[in-house]
């Protein structure tokens, strides 16, 4: 599952994951993504942290508080990379992160490690 409000970034993510055999569900809204998780549980979530309505931190708190979704691996991508933000990311329970702009090979390796781990 991809949760990203930037159309250019979401297109890159979708193309990358589909080209490596992943079935992709793309959402531009955290609210809509969480609604969909009532019907299915993704293998991994790649999400932006700064989005309207619900931030990636809000999404993480919601997923981690449910026994149904608390084990879903979460990867955050953010344009706000700093030591403080990294601490907030990992304290929130997000499994890994990449700063924007990100290297697609690095992202793919992170996803593969979390899905196969």
C-alpha positions in Angstrom: 0.0 0.0 0.0 1.2 3.5 -0.9 -0.1 6.5 0.9 1.3 9.6 -0.8 -0.4 12.9 -1.7 2.3 14.0 -4.3 1.2 12.6 -7.7 4.8 12.5 -9.1 6.1 10.6 -6.1 3.1 8.2 -6.0 3.6 7.5 -9.7 7.3 6.6 -9.2 6.4 4.4 -6.2 3.6 2.6 -8.0 5.7 2.0 -11.1 8.6 0.7 -9.1 6.6 -1.7 -7.0 4.5 -3.0 -9.9 7.7 -3.6 -11.9 8.9 -5.8 -9.1 5.8 -7.9 -8.9 3.9 -6.1 -6.1 0.2 -5.6 -6.3 -0.2 -1.9 -5.4 -3.0 0.0 -3.7 -2.4 3.7 -4.0 -4.1 6.3 -1.8 -3.6 10.1 -1.8 -5.4 10.3 1.6 -4.5 8.6 4.9 -8.2 8.6 5.8 -9.2 6.6 2.6 -6.2 4.2 3.1 -7.4 3.4 6.7 -10.9 2.8 5.5 -9.6 0.3 2.9 -7.6 -1.5 5.6 -11.0 -2.4 7.0 -11.3 -4.7 4.0 -7.7 -5.9 3.5 -4.3 -5.9 5.3 -1.3 -5.0 3.1 2.1 -6.7 3.3 3.8 -3.3 3.7 2.8 0.4 3.8 5.0 3.1 2.2 3.7 6.5 3.3 4.5 10.2 3.3 4.6 11.7 6.7 3.3 15.2 5.9 -0.2 14.9 4.3 -3.5 16.7 4.7 -6.2 15.3 7.0 -4.0 12.6 8.6 -0.2 12.6 8.8 1.9 9.5 8.5 2.3 9.7 12.3 -1.5 9.6 12.7 -1.7 6.7 10.4 1.0 4.9 12.3 -0.7 5.4 15.7 -4.0 4.1 14.3 -2.3 1.0 12.7 -0.2 0.2 15.7 -3.2 0.4 18.1 -5.1 -2.3 16.3 -4.3 -6.0 16.8 -5.3 -6.6 13.2 -2.8 -4.1 11.7 -0.1 -3.6 14.3 2.4 -6.0 12.6 2.2 -4.3 9.2 5.7 -3.0 8.3 5.7 0.8 7.8 8.2 2.8 5.7 8.0 6.5 5.9 9.3 8.8 3.2 9.8 12.4 4.2 11.1 15.7 2.9 11.9 16.8 6.5 14.9 14.7 7.4 16.5 15.7 10.7 17.8 14.0 13.8 14.7 15.1 15.7 12.3 13.9 13.0 14.1 10.5 12.7 13.7 10.1 16.5 9.9 10.9 16.1 9.7 8.4 13.2 11.2 5.5 15.2 9.5 6.5 18.4 6.1 6.3 16.6 6.8 2.7 15.7 7.6 3.2 12.0 9.9 0.4 10.9 12.1 2.4 8.5 12.3 5.6 6.6 13.9 7.4 3.6 14.4 11.1 3.1 13.2 12.7 -0.1 14.5 12.6 -2.7 15.0 8.8 -2.2 17.0 6.2 -4.1 14.6 3.7 -5.6 17.0 0.8 -5.2 17.4 1.6 -1.5 13.6 1.8 -1.0 13.1 -1.5 -2.8 15.8 -3.2 -0.6 14.1 -1.8 2.5 10.7 -3.1 1.3 12.1 -6.5 0.4 13.8 -6.8 3.8 10.6 -5.9 5.7 8.3 -8.2 3.7 10.7 -11.2 3.8 11.8 -10.6 7.4 
